[in-house]
Amino acid sequence: MTAGRGSKLTILHAHPIQQVVLLDFSYIEPPEKIVAYREAAVRTLESWCKDLGLGHDRAQIQVETSEPVDTIIRLSAHYDLVVMGTHGRTGLDHFMLGSVAERVVRGAKCSVLIVR
């Protein structure tokens, strides 16, 4: 599997910092946990690239610690196509949880291909 005509793939993973505020209790993900999560994400994505035969000349990995929808929409201005998966939630689950894919489709600056 290779990208066509000299194109390069950017494989992005965006992970929001977990924050919980409830009455007098406040929790924010500690920096060492964020670093560990980012390192694990990079290792996983590098493994996927290796399994697909995508070297550094064909694919770059980008891991962001930020809100996924905002990050994808912001970065979409620099690309021709965003390809992303969806859980395919419907009904109450979709209403309560929203859809990252749906919000990206509405806000992206380029074409978006959604894969279930």
Biopython code that builds the backbone (N, CA, C, O; Angstrom):
import numpy as np
from Bio.PDB.StructureBuilder import StructureBuilder

atoms = [
    (1, "MET", "N", (0.849, -1.170, 0.000)),
    (1, "MET", "CA", (0.000, 0.000, 0.000)),
    (1, "MET", "C", (0.896, 1.235, 0.000)),
    (1, "MET", "O", (1.714, 1.417, 0.902)),
    (2, "THR", "N", (0.740, 2.065, -0.998)),
    (2, "THR", "CA", (1.528, 3.286, -1.051)),
    (2, "THR", "C", (0.662, 4.448, -1.503)),
    (2, "THR", "O", (-0.352, 4.263, -2.177)),
    (3, "ALA", "N", (1.065, 5.617, -1.132)),
    (3, "ALA", "CA", (0.376, 6.817, -1.583)),
    (3, "ALA", "C", (0.780, 7.070, -3.029)),
    (3, "ALA", "O", (1.902, 6.747, -3.420)),
    (4, "GLY", "N", (-0.103, 7.636, -3.818)),
    (4, "GLY", "CA", (0.143, 7.811, -5.235)),
    (4, "GLY", "C", (0.848, 9.109, -5.573)),
    (4, "GLY", "O", (0.777, 10.082, -4.823)),
    (5, "ARG", "N", (1.546, 9.115, -6.734)),
    (5, "ARG", "CA", (2.136, 10.301, -7.335)),
    (5, "ARG", "C", (3.019, 11.110, -6.390)),
    (5, "ARG", "O", (2.971, 12.340, -6.390)),
    (6, "GLY", "N", (3.812, 10.432, -5.598)),
    (6, "GLY", "CA", (4.746, 11.130, -4.730)),
    (6, "GLY", "C", (4.117, 11.783, -3.512)),
    (6, "GLY", "O", (4.773, 12.546, -2.803)),
    (7, "SER", "N", (2.868, 11.492, -3.270)),
    (7, "SER", "CA", (2.219, 12.095, -2.110)),
    (7, "SER", "C", (2.717, 11.450, -0.823)),
    (7, "SER", "O", (3.279, 10.355, -0.830)),
    (8, "LYS", "N", (2.499, 12.145, 0.261)),
    (8, "LYS", "CA", (2.928, 11.660, 1.561)),
    (8, "LYS", "C", (1.723, 11.638, 2.497)),
    (8, "LYS", "O", (0.917, 12.568, 2.496)),
    (9, "LEU", "N", (1.604, 10.599, 3.282)),
    (9, "LEU", "CA", (0.521, 10.481, 4.249)),
    (9, "LEU", "C", (0.937, 11.083, 5.579)),
    (9, "LEU", "O", (2.074, 10.919, 6.020)),
    (10, "THR", "N", (0.022, 11.769, 6.202)),
    (10, "THR", "CA", (0.211, 12.208, 7.579)),
    (10, "THR", "C", (-0.784, 11.421, 8.406)),
    (10, "THR", "O", (-1.993, 11.509, 8.189)),
    (11, "ILE", "N", (-0.278, 10.658, 9.345)),
    (11, "ILE", "CA", (-1.136, 9.854, 10.207)),
    (11, "ILE", "C", (-1.220, 10.581, 11.540)),
    (11, "ILE", "O", (-0.241, 10.677, 12.280)),
    (12, "LEU", "N", (-2.411, 11.089, 11.828)),
    (12, "LEU", "CA", (-2.619, 11.949, 12.978)),
    (12, "LEU", "C", (-3.421, 11.242, 14.061)),
    (12, "LEU", "O", (-4.394, 10.540, 13.788)),
    (13, "HIS", "N", (-2.986, 11.447, 15.284)),
    (13, "HIS", "CA", (-3.772, 11.030, 16.447)),
    (13, "HIS", "C", (-3.844, 12.228, 17.378)),
    (13, "HIS", "O", (-2.814, 12.761, 17.792)),
    (14, "ALA", "N", (-5.058, 12.653, 17.708)),
    (14, "ALA", "CA", (-5.244, 13.774, 18.631)),
    (14, "ALA", "C", (-5.905, 13.262, 19.900)),
    (14, "ALA", "O", (-6.938, 12.594, 19.856)),
    (15, "HIS", "N", (-5.295, 13.584, 21.024)),
    (15, "HIS", "CA", (-5.759, 13.112, 22.325)),
    (15, "HIS", "C", (-5.986, 14.308, 23.229)),
    (15, "HIS", "O", (-5.045, 15.043, 23.528)),
    (16, "PRO", "N", (-7.235, 14.518, 23.674)),
    (16, "PRO", "CA", (-7.481, 15.658, 24.564)),
    (16, "PRO", "C", (-6.951, 15.382, 25.971)),
    (16, "PRO", "O", (-6.901, 14.231, 26.407)),
    (17, "ILE", "N", (-6.563, 16.430, 26.667)),
    (17, "ILE", "CA", (-6.173, 16.304, 28.064)),
    (17, "ILE", "C", (-7.457, 16.083, 28.872)),
    (17, "ILE", "O", (-8.415, 16.848, 28.758)),
    (18, "GLN", "N", (-7.458, 15.043, 29.676)),
    (18, "GLN", "CA", (-8.640, 14.716, 30.460)),
    (18, "GLN", "C", (-8.750, 15.647, 31.666)),
    (18, "GLN", "O", (-7.813, 15.794, 32.451)),
    (19, "GLN", "N", (-9.917, 16.266, 31.789)),
    (19, "GLN", "CA", (-10.178, 17.163, 32.913)),
    (19, "GLN", "C", (-11.561, 16.848, 33.467)),
    (19, "GLN", "O", (-12.518, 16.651, 32.718)),
    (20, "VAL", "N", (-11.646, 16.806, 34.787)),
    (20, "VAL", "CA", (-12.922, 16.579, 35.455)),
    (20, "VAL", "C", (-13.061, 17.610, 36.566)),
    (20, "VAL", "O", (-12.164, 17.775, 37.393)),
    (21, "VAL", "N", (-14.179, 18.289, 36.575)),
    (21, "VAL", "CA", (-14.469, 19.245, 37.649)),
    (21, "VAL", "C", (-15.862, 18.901, 38.169)),
    (21, "VAL", "O", (-16.836, 18.916, 37.417)),
    (22, "LEU", "N", (-15.943, 18.594, 39.453)),
    (22, "LEU", "CA", (-17.211, 18.223, 40.069)),
    (22, "LEU", "C", (-17.260, 18.831, 41.461)),
    (22, "LEU", "O", (-16.548, 18.394, 42.365)),
    (23, "LEU", "N", (-18.099, 19.835, 41.623)),
    (23, "LEU", "CA", (-18.211, 20.567, 42.885)),
    (23, "LEU", "C", (-16.833, 21.057, 43.329)),
    (23, "LEU", "O", (-16.228, 21.888, 42.650)),
    (24, "ASP", "N", (-16.328, 20.555, 44.457)),
    (24, "ASP", "CA", (-15.029, 20.990, 44.959)),
    (24, "ASP", "C", (-13.869, 20.133, 44.458)),
    (24, "ASP", "O", (-12.715, 20.392, 44.799)),
    (25, "PHE", "N", (-14.166, 19.123, 43.658)),
    (25, "PHE", "CA", (-13.136, 18.209, 43.161)),
    (25, "PHE", "C", (-12.720, 18.605, 41.751)),
    (25, "PHE", "O", (-13.563, 18.881, 40.898)),
    (26, "SER", "N", (-11.421, 18.628, 41.519)),
    (26, "SER", "CA", (-10.899, 18.946, 40.190)),
    (26, "SER", "C", (-9.761, 17.983, 39.879)),
    (26, "SER", "O", (-8.890, 17.744, 40.716)),
    (27, "TYR", "N", (-9.776, 17.440, 38.680)),
    (27, "TYR", "CA", (-8.713, 16.527, 38.251)),
    (27, "TYR", "C", (-8.281, 16.926, 36.846)),
    (27, "TYR", "O", (-9.109, 17.172, 35.970)),
    (28, "ILE", "N", (-6.988, 16.984, 36.653)),
    (28, "ILE", "CA", (-6.431, 17.171, 35.316)),
    (28, "ILE", "C", (-5.326, 16.145, 35.149)),
    (28, "ILE", "O", (-4.537, 15.902, 36.062)),
    (29, "GLU", "N", (-5.285, 15.557, 33.983)),
    (29, "GLU", "CA", (-4.316, 14.513, 33.698)),
    (29, "GLU", "C", (-2.897, 15.012, 33.976)),
    (29, "GLU", "O", (-2.514, 16.068, 33.473)),
    (30, "PRO", "N", (-2.112, 14.278, 34.762)),
    (30, "PRO", "CA", (-0.751, 14.725, 35.080)),
    (30, "PRO", "C", (0.149, 14.677, 33.840)),
    (30, "PRO", "O", (-0.046, 13.837, 32.962)),
    (31, "PRO", "N", (1.133, 15.580, 33.769)),
    (31, "PRO", "CA", (2.020, 15.659, 32.594)),
    (31, "PRO", "C", (2.716, 14.337, 32.253)),
    (31, "PRO", "O", (2.869, 14.003, 31.078)),
    (32, "GLU", "N", (3.135, 13.591, 33.268)),
    (32, "GLU", "CA", (3.830, 12.323, 32.976)),
    (32, "GLU", "C", (2.897, 11.311, 32.307)),
    (32, "GLU", "O", (3.343, 10.498, 31.498)),
    (33, "LYS", "N", (1.614, 11.357, 32.639)),
    (33, "LYS", "CA", (0.652, 10.466, 31.987)),
    (33, "LYS", "C", (0.432, 10.889, 30.535)),
    (33, "LYS", "O", (0.293, 10.042, 29.654)),
    (34, "ILE", "N", (0.402, 12.184, 30.291)),
    (34, "ILE", "CA", (0.241, 12.701, 28.933)),
    (34, "ILE", "C", (1.434, 12.288, 28.072)),
    (34, "ILE", "O", (1.259, 11.845, 26.936)),
    (35, "VAL", "N", (2.638, 12.432, 28.608)),
    (35, "VAL", "CA", (3.855, 12.046, 27.884)),
    (35, "VAL", "C", (3.831, 10.553, 27.583)),
    (35, "VAL", "O", (4.141, 10.146, 26.464)),
    (36, "ALA", "N", (3.470, 9.736, 28.560)),
    (36, "ALA", "CA", (3.416, 8.284, 28.364)),
    (36, "ALA", "C", (2.390, 7.915, 27.293)),
    (36, "ALA", "O", (2.637, 7.033, 26.471)),
    (37, "TYR", "N", (1.243, 8.587, 27.304)),
    (37, "TYR", "CA", (0.206, 8.310, 26.311)),
    (37, "TYR", "C", (0.698, 8.688, 24.911)),
    (37, "TYR", "O", (0.488, 7.940, 23.956)),
    (38, "ARG", "N", (1.350, 9.842, 24.791)),
    (38, "ARG", "CA", (1.869, 10.280, 23.487)),
    (38, "ARG", "C", (2.907, 9.291, 22.965)),
    (38, "ARG", "O", (2.895, 8.939, 21.786)),
    (39, "GLU", "N", (3.803, 8.844, 23.844)),
    (39, "GLU", "CA", (4.842, 7.890, 23.432)),
    (39, "GLU", "C", (4.221, 6.571, 22.979)),
    (39, "GLU", "O", (4.672, 5.979, 21.999)),
    (40, "ALA", "N", (3.192, 6.109, 23.684)),
    (40, "ALA", "CA", (2.502, 4.874, 23.299)),
    (40, "ALA", "C", (1.812, 5.048, 21.952)),
    (40, "ALA", "O", (1.834, 4.140, 21.120)),
    (41, "ALA", "N", (1.204, 6.202, 21.735)),
    (41, "ALA", "CA", (0.529, 6.457, 20.456)),
    (41, "ALA", "C", (1.530, 6.464, 19.307)),
    (41, "ALA", "O", (1.260, 5.903, 18.245)),
    (42, "VAL", "N", (2.673, 7.091, 19.511)),
    (42, "VAL", "CA", (3.717, 7.113, 18.470)),
    (42, "VAL", "C", (4.185, 5.693, 18.161)),
    (42, "VAL", "O", (4.314, 5.325, 16.994)),
    (43, "ARG", "N", (4.439, 4.898, 19.193)),
    (43, "ARG", "CA", (4.888, 3.511, 18.976)),
    (43, "ARG", "C", (3.843, 2.722, 18.187)),
    (43, "ARG", "O", (4.190, 1.981, 17.266)),
    (44, "THR", "N", (2.577, 2.876, 18.540)),
    (44, "THR", "CA", (1.507, 2.157, 17.845)),
    (44, "THR", "C", (1.433, 2.578, 16.381)),
    (44, "THR", "O", (1.344, 1.727, 15.496)),
    (45, "LEU", "N", (1.469, 3.873, 16.121)),
    (45, "LEU", "CA", (1.387, 4.361, 14.742)),
    (45, "LEU", "C", (2.615, 3.947, 13.935)),
    (45, "LEU", "O", (2.489, 3.611, 12.758)),
    (46, "GLU", "N", (3.790, 3.966, 14.542)),
    (46, "GLU", "CA", (5.003, 3.499, 13.858)),
    (46, "GLU", "C", (4.890, 2.020, 13.502)),
    (46, "GLU", "O", (5.321, 1.602, 12.427)),
    (47, "SER", "N", (4.318, 1.240, 14.393)),
    (47, "SER", "CA", (4.115, -0.184, 14.132)),
    (47, "SER", "C", (3.159, -0.390, 12.951)),
    (47, "SER", "O", (3.396, -1.235, 12.088)),
    (48, "TRP", "N", (2.080, 0.394, 12.927)),
    (48, "TRP", "CA", (1.132, 0.294, 11.807)),
    (48, "TRP", "C", (1.825, 0.635, 10.488)),
    (48, "TRP", "O", (1.641, -0.061, 9.489)),
    (49, "CYS", "N", (2.618, 1.703, 10.484)),
    (49, "CYS", "CA", (3.331, 2.095, 9.265)),
    (49, "CYS", "C", (4.276, 0.993, 8.806)),
    (49, "CYS", "O", (4.360, 0.683, 7.617)),
    (50, "LYS", "N", (4.978, 0.412, 9.757)),
    (50, "LYS", "CA", (5.902, -0.677, 9.424)),
    (50, "LYS", "C", (5.140, -1.858, 8.830)),
    (50, "LYS", "O", (5.559, -2.419, 7.817)),
    (51, "ASP", "N", (4.022, -2.238, 9.454)),
    (51, "ASP", "CA", (3.215, -3.357, 8.950)),
    (51, "ASP", "C", (2.686, -3.100, 7.545)),
    (51, "ASP", "O", (2.518, -4.034, 6.762)),
    (52, "LEU", "N", (2.421, -1.828, 7.222)),
    (52, "LEU", "CA", (1.896, -1.457, 5.900)),
    (52, "LEU", "C", (3.003, -1.161, 4.891)),
    (52, "LEU", "O", (2.725, -0.882, 3.725)),
    (53, "GLY", "N", (4.256, -1.223, 5.340)),
    (53, "GLY", "CA", (5.378, -0.959, 4.448)),
    (53, "GLY", "C", (5.539, 0.512, 4.106)),
    (53, "GLY", "O", (6.063, 0.857, 3.046)),
    (54, "LEU", "N", (5.091, 1.370, 4.998)),
    (54, "LEU", "CA", (5.207, 2.811, 4.788)),
    (54, "LEU", "C", (6.405, 3.338, 5.561)),
    (54, "LEU", "O", (6.368, 3.419, 6.789)),
    (55, "GLY", "N", (7.454, 3.693, 4.857)),
    (55, "GLY", "CA", (8.638, 4.250, 5.493)),
    (55, "GLY", "C", (8.459, 5.730, 5.773)),
    (55, "GLY", "O", (7.421, 6.311, 5.459)),
    (56, "HIS", "N", (9.477, 6.335, 6.365)),
    (56, "HIS", "CA", (9.422, 7.760, 6.707)),
    (56, "HIS", "C", (9.322, 8.641, 5.462)),
    (56, "HIS", "O", (8.877, 9.786, 5.540)),
    (57, "ASP", "N", (9.739, 8.099, 4.309)),
    (57, "ASP", "CA", (9.647, 8.870, 3.077)),
    (57, "ASP", "C", (8.212, 8.911, 2.537)),
    (57, "ASP", "O", (7.897, 9.761, 1.705)),
    (58, "ARG", "N", (7.341, 8.009, 2.997)),
    (58, "ARG", "CA", (5.968, 7.936, 2.500)),
    (58, "ARG", "C", (4.923, 8.372, 3.520)),
    (58, "ARG", "O", (3.806, 8.736, 3.150)),
    (59, "ALA", "N", (5.281, 8.336, 4.809)),
    (59, "ALA", "CA", (4.299, 8.672, 5.849)),
    (59, "ALA", "C", (4.985, 9.371, 7.012)),
    (59, "ALA", "O", (6.114, 9.046, 7.381)),
    (60, "GLN", "N", (4.288, 10.325, 7.571)),
    (60, "GLN", "CA", (4.774, 10.969, 8.786)),
    (60, "GLN", "C", (3.712, 10.804, 9.868)),
    (60, "GLN", "O", (2.513, 10.792, 9.591)),
    (61, "ILE", "N", (4.174, 10.679, 11.080)),
    (61, "ILE", "CA", (3.287, 10.492, 12.224)),
    (61, "ILE", "C", (3.221, 11.800, 12.992)),
    (61, "ILE", "O", (4.232, 12.463, 13.222)),
    (62, "GLN", "N", (2.009, 12.153, 13.381)),
    (62, "GLN", "CA", (1.810, 13.378, 14.149)),
    (62, "GLN", "C", (0.854, 13.053, 15.297)),
    (62, "GLN", "O", (-0.270, 12.609, 15.064)),
    (63, "VAL", "N", (1.297, 13.273, 16.523)),
    (63, "VAL", "CA", (0.471, 13.056, 17.704)),
    (63, "VAL", "C", (0.298, 14.396, 18.393)),
    (63, "VAL", "O", (1.275, 15.051, 18.758)),
    (64, "GLU", "N", (-0.950, 14.797, 18.568)),
    (64, "GLU", "CA", (-1.274, 16.088, 19.173)),
    (64, "GLU", "C", (-2.004, 15.869, 20.493)),
    (64, "GLU", "O", (-2.839, 14.972, 20.606)),
    (65, "THR", "N", (-1.691, 16.681, 21.475)),
    (65, "THR", "CA", (-2.434, 16.681, 22.730)),
    (65, "THR", "C", (-3.365, 17.884, 22.664)),
    (65, "THR", "O", (-3.038, 18.979, 23.122)),
    (66, "SER", "N", (-4.524, 17.647, 22.084)),
    (66, "SER", "CA", (-5.493, 18.716, 21.868)),
    (66, "SER", "C", (-6.839, 18.097, 21.503)),
    (66, "SER", "O", (-6.943, 16.888, 21.296)),
    (67, "GLU", "N", (-7.844, 18.924, 21.429)),
    (67, "GLU", "CA", (-9.191, 18.461, 21.105)),
    (67, "GLU", "C", (-9.209, 17.933, 19.667)),
    (67, "GLU", "O", (-8.853, 18.672, 18.749)),
    (68, "PRO", "N", (-9.617, 16.662, 19.442)),
    (68, "PRO", "CA", (-9.543, 16.059, 18.105)),
    (68, "PRO", "C", (-10.245, 16.846, 17.001)),
    (68, "PRO", "O", (-9.652, 17.071, 15.946)),
    (69, "VAL", "N", (-11.480, 17.266, 17.213)),
    (69, "VAL", "CA", (-12.217, 17.956, 16.156)),
    (69, "VAL", "C", (-11.507, 19.248, 15.767)),
    (69, "VAL", "O", (-11.278, 19.498, 14.583)),
    (70, "ASP", "N", (-11.162, 20.060, 16.745)),
    (70, "ASP", "CA", (-10.497, 21.339, 16.473)),
    (70, "ASP", "C", (-9.168, 21.117, 15.747)),
    (70, "ASP", "O", (-8.833, 21.847, 14.814)),
    (71, "THR", "N", (-8.427, 20.119, 16.178)),
    (71, "THR", "CA", (-7.119, 19.831, 15.578)),
    (71, "THR", "C", (-7.258, 19.396, 14.135)),
    (71, "THR", "O", (-6.549, 19.900, 13.264)),
    (72, "ILE", "N", (-8.163, 18.465, 13.870)),
    (72, "ILE", "CA", (-8.340, 17.961, 12.506)),
    (72, "ILE", "C", (-8.814, 19.079, 11.580)),
    (72, "ILE", "O", (-8.312, 19.220, 10.465)),
    (73, "ILE", "N", (-9.774, 19.868, 12.039)),
    (73, "ILE", "CA", (-10.273, 20.969, 11.212)),
    (73, "ILE", "C", (-9.163, 21.985, 10.939)),
    (73, "ILE", "O", (-9.006, 22.442, 9.807)),
    (74, "ARG", "N", (-8.401, 22.337, 11.960)),
    (74, "ARG", "CA", (-7.307, 23.309, 11.786)),
    (74, "ARG", "C", (-6.280, 22.796, 10.782)),
    (74, "ARG", "O", (-5.845, 23.540, 9.903)),
    (75, "LEU", "N", (-5.891, 21.530, 10.908)),
    (75, "LEU", "CA", (-4.867, 20.967, 10.032)),
    (75, "LEU", "C", (-5.387, 20.662, 8.634)),
    (75, "LEU", "O", (-4.600, 20.571, 7.691)),
    (76, "SER", "N", (-6.696, 20.502, 8.483)),
    (76, "SER", "CA", (-7.267, 20.142, 7.179)),
    (76, "SER", "C", (-6.972, 21.176, 6.103)),
    (76, "SER", "O", (-6.997, 20.851, 4.916)),
    (77, "ALA", "N", (-6.696, 22.406, 6.489)),
    (77, "ALA", "CA", (-6.382, 23.458, 5.519)),
    (77, "ALA", "C", (-5.088, 23.169, 4.758)),
    (77, "ALA", "O", (-4.853, 23.751, 3.699)),
    (78, "HIS", "N", (-4.250, 22.276, 5.285)),
    (78, "HIS", "CA", (-2.957, 21.974, 4.671)),
    (78, "HIS", "C", (-2.972, 20.686, 3.854)),
    (78, "HIS", "O", (-1.928, 20.261, 3.358)),
    (79, "TYR", "N", (-4.144, 20.054, 3.706)),
    (79, "TYR", "CA", (-4.217, 18.757, 3.043)),
    (79, "TYR", "C", (-5.294, 18.743, 1.970)),
    (79, "TYR", "O", (-6.175, 19.601, 1.939)),
    (80, "ASP", "N", (-5.204, 17.745, 1.087)),
    (80, "ASP", "CA", (-6.194, 17.561, 0.030)),
    (80, "ASP", "C", (-7.349, 16.682, 0.488)),
    (80, "ASP", "O", (-8.468, 16.805, -0.012)),
    (81, "LEU", "N", (-7.076, 15.796, 1.439)),
    (81, "LEU", "CA", (-8.086, 14.820, 1.857)),
    (81, "LEU", "C", (-7.825, 14.387, 3.292)),
    (81, "LEU", "O", (-6.684, 14.138, 3.682)),
    (82, "VAL", "N", (-8.894, 14.303, 4.069)),
    (82, "VAL", "CA", (-8.846, 13.725, 5.412)),
    (82, "VAL", "C", (-9.598, 12.411, 5.330)),
    (82, "VAL", "O", (-10.726, 12.369, 4.839)),
    (83, "VAL", "N", (-8.984, 11.338, 5.807)),
    (83, "VAL", "CA", (-9.638, 10.032, 5.873)),
    (83, "VAL", "C", (-9.720, 9.664, 7.341)),
    (83, "VAL", "O", (-8.713, 9.672, 8.048)),
    (84, "MET", "N", (-10.924, 9.341, 7.800)),
    (84, "MET", "CA", (-11.078, 8.995, 9.208)),
    (84, "MET", "C", (-12.168, 7.963, 9.390)),
    (84, "MET", "O", (-13.047, 7.807, 8.543)),
    (85, "GLY", "N", (-12.100, 7.267, 10.495)),
    (85, "GLY", "CA", (-13.097, 6.260, 10.815)),
    (85, "GLY", "C", (-14.202, 6.835, 11.669)),
    (85, "GLY", "O", (-14.087, 7.929, 12.223)),
    (86, "THR", "N", (-15.276, 6.070, 11.763)),
    (86, "THR", "CA", (-16.393, 6.439, 12.623)),
    (86, "THR", "C", (-16.895, 5.185, 13.319)),
    (86, "THR", "O", (-16.774, 4.077, 12.795)),
    (87, "HIS", "N", (-17.454, 5.372, 14.496)),
    (87, "HIS", "CA", (-18.038, 4.249, 15.233)),
    (87, "HIS", "C", (-19.408, 3.890, 14.689)),
    (87, "HIS", "O", (-19.900, 2.788, 14.928)),
    (88, "GLY", "N", (-20.022, 4.797, 13.968)),
    (88, "GLY", "CA", (-21.338, 4.536, 13.393)),
    (88, "GLY", "C", (-22.459, 4.555, 14.415)),
    (88, "GLY", "O", (-23.470, 3.873, 14.248)),
    (89, "ARG", "N", (-22.283, 5.337, 15.476)),
    (89, "ARG", "CA", (-23.337, 5.421, 16.489)),
    (89, "ARG", "C", (-24.578, 6.086, 15.908)),
    (89, "ARG", "O", (-24.491, 6.953, 15.038)),
    (90, "THR", "N", (-25.713, 5.666, 16.399)),
    (90, "THR", "CA", (-26.978, 6.256, 15.964)),
    (90, "THR", "C", (-27.846, 6.514, 17.183)),
    (90, "THR", "O", (-27.515, 6.110, 18.298)),
    (91, "GLY", "N", (-28.939, 7.180, 16.958)),
    (91, "GLY", "CA", (-29.928, 7.374, 18.010)),
    (91, "GLY", "C", (-29.394, 8.140, 19.196)),
    (91, "GLY", "O", (-28.694, 9.141, 19.044)),
    (92, "LEU", "N", (-29.735, 7.652, 20.401)),
    (92, "LEU", "CA", (-29.392, 8.336, 21.645)),
    (92, "LEU", "C", (-27.876, 8.423, 21.839)),
    (92, "LEU", "O", (-27.367, 9.451, 22.285)),
    (93, "ASP", "N", (-27.153, 7.347, 21.507)),
    (93, "ASP", "CA", (-25.689, 7.393, 21.636)),
    (93, "ASP", "C", (-25.106, 8.527, 20.801)),
    (93, "ASP", "O", (-24.233, 9.262, 21.262)),
    (94, "HIS", "N", (-25.596, 8.664, 19.571)),
    (94, "HIS", "CA", (-25.096, 9.723, 18.688)),
    (94, "HIS", "C", (-25.458, 11.098, 19.261)),
    (94, "HIS", "O", (-24.641, 12.018, 19.249)),
    (95, "PHE", "N", (-26.679, 11.224, 19.755)),
    (95, "PHE", "CA", (-27.134, 12.497, 20.311)),
    (95, "PHE", "C", (-26.317, 12.882, 21.540)),
    (95, "PHE", "O", (-25.913, 14.037, 21.678)),
    (96, "MET", "N", (-26.071, 11.927, 22.433)),
    (96, "MET", "CA", (-25.370, 12.210, 23.680)),
    (96, "MET", "C", (-23.860, 12.403, 23.474)),
    (96, "MET", "O", (-23.258, 13.289, 24.080)),
    (97, "LEU", "N", (-23.262, 11.583, 22.633)),
    (97, "LEU", "CA", (-21.813, 11.611, 22.465)),
    (97, "LEU", "C", (-21.372, 12.496, 21.305)),
    (97, "LEU", "O", (-20.214, 12.911, 21.246)),
    (98, "GLY", "N", (-22.282, 12.784, 20.391)),
    (98, "GLY", "CA", (-21.912, 13.549, 19.210)),
    (98, "GLY", "C", (-21.087, 12.687, 18.280)),
    (98, "GLY", "O", (-20.858, 11.508, 18.550)),
    (99, "SER", "N", (-20.651, 13.264, 17.208)),
    (99, "SER", "CA", (-19.857, 12.520, 16.250)),
    (99, "SER", "C", (-18.678, 13.382, 15.826)),
    (99, "SER", "O", (-18.846, 14.435, 15.212)),
    (100, "VAL", "N", (-17.488, 12.918, 16.164)),
    (100, "VAL", "CA", (-16.284, 13.620, 15.746)),
    (100, "VAL", "C", (-16.265, 13.703, 14.221)),
    (100, "VAL", "O", (-15.990, 14.760, 13.655)),
    (101, "ALA", "N", (-16.555, 12.592, 13.568)),
    (101, "ALA", "CA", (-16.533, 12.561, 12.105)),
    (101, "ALA", "C", (-17.515, 13.573, 11.518)),
    (101, "ALA", "O", (-17.175, 14.290, 10.577)),
    (102, "GLU", "N", (-18.704, 13.634, 12.055)),
    (102, "GLU", "CA", (-19.714, 14.559, 11.538)),
    (102, "GLU", "C", (-19.262, 16.006, 11.689)),
    (102, "GLU", "O", (-19.418, 16.810, 10.771)),
    (103, "ARG", "N", (-18.703, 16.333, 12.848)),
    (103, "ARG", "CA", (-18.244, 17.702, 13.066)),
    (103, "ARG", "C", (-17.054, 18.057, 12.183)),
    (103, "ARG", "O", (-16.913, 19.203, 11.757)),
    (104, "VAL", "N", (-16.190, 17.067, 11.906)),
    (104, "VAL", "CA", (-15.063, 17.309, 11.003)),
    (104, "VAL", "C", (-15.581, 17.544, 9.585)),
    (104, "VAL", "O", (-15.117, 18.459, 8.905)),
    (105, "VAL", "N", (-16.535, 16.730, 9.131)),
    (105, "VAL", "CA", (-17.100, 16.911, 7.792)),
    (105, "VAL", "C", (-17.664, 18.315, 7.636)),
    (105, "VAL", "O", (-17.476, 18.953, 6.600)),
    (106, "ARG", "N", (-18.350, 18.794, 8.654)),
    (106, "ARG", "CA", (-18.961, 20.128, 8.580)),
    (106, "ARG", "C", (-17.946, 21.260, 8.585)),
    (106, "ARG", "O", (-18.200, 22.318, 8.009)),
    (107, "GLY", "N", (-16.793, 21.053, 9.230)),
    (107, "GLY", "CA", (-15.851, 22.153, 9.388)),
    (107, "GLY", "C", (-14.560, 22.066, 8.599)),
    (107, "GLY", "O", (-13.820, 23.048, 8.533)),
    (108, "ALA", "N", (-14.266, 20.914, 7.996)),
    (108, "ALA", "CA", (-12.986, 20.719, 7.332)),
    (108, "ALA", "C", (-12.821, 21.646, 6.138)),
    (108, "ALA", "O", (-13.789, 22.027, 5.481)),
    (109, "LYS", "N", (-11.573, 21.997, 5.878)),
    (109, "LYS", "CA", (-11.226, 22.879, 4.759)),
    (109, "LYS", "C", (-10.880, 22.097, 3.498)),
    (109, "LYS", "O", (-10.478, 22.683, 2.493)),
    (110, "CYS", "N", (-11.036, 20.767, 3.548)),
    (110, "CYS", "CA", (-10.764, 19.919, 2.380)),
    (110, "CYS", "C", (-11.801, 18.791, 2.380)),
    (110, "CYS", "O", (-12.657, 18.730, 3.262)),
    (111, "SER", "N", (-11.721, 17.917, 1.407)),
    (111, "SER", "CA", (-12.630, 16.776, 1.332)),
    (111, "SER", "C", (-12.356, 15.827, 2.490)),
    (111, "SER", "O", (-11.229, 15.725, 2.975)),
    (112, "VAL", "N", (-13.410, 15.133, 2.925)),
    (112, "VAL", "CA", (-13.301, 14.176, 4.032)),
    (112, "VAL", "C", (-13.931, 12.865, 3.599)),
    (112, "VAL", "O", (-15.061, 12.840, 3.113)),
    (113, "LEU", "N", (-13.189, 11.768, 3.778)),
    (113, "LEU", "CA", (-13.688, 10.432, 3.498)),
    (113, "LEU", "C", (-13.872, 9.735, 4.840)),
    (113, "LEU", "O", (-12.925, 9.594, 5.614)),
    (114, "ILE", "N", (-15.103, 9.299, 5.106)),
    (114, "ILE", "CA", (-15.414, 8.614, 6.367)),
    (114, "ILE", "C", (-15.537, 7.122, 6.087)),
    (114, "ILE", "O", (-16.234, 6.702, 5.163)),
    (115, "VAL", "N", (-14.847, 6.330, 6.902)),
    (115, "VAL", "CA", (-14.867, 4.870, 6.764)),
    (115, "VAL", "C", (-15.438, 4.283, 8.037)),
    (115, "VAL", "O", (-14.976, 4.598, 9.135)),
    (116, "ARG", "N", (-16.437, 3.435, 7.896)),
    (116, "ARG", "CA", (-17.032, 2.812, 9.082)),
    (116, "ARG", "C", (-16.176, 1.677, 9.558)),
    (116, "ARG", "O", (-16.509, 1.026, 10.548)),
]
sb = StructureBuilder()
sb.init_structure("model")
sb.init_model(0)
sb.init_chain("A")
sb.init_seg("    ")
for serial, (resi, resn, name, xyz) in enumerate(atoms, 1):
    if name == "N":
        sb.init_residue(resn, " ", resi, " ")
    sb.init_atom(name, np.array(xyz, "f"), 0.0, 1.0, " ", f" {name:<3s}", serial, name[0])
structure = sb.get_structure()
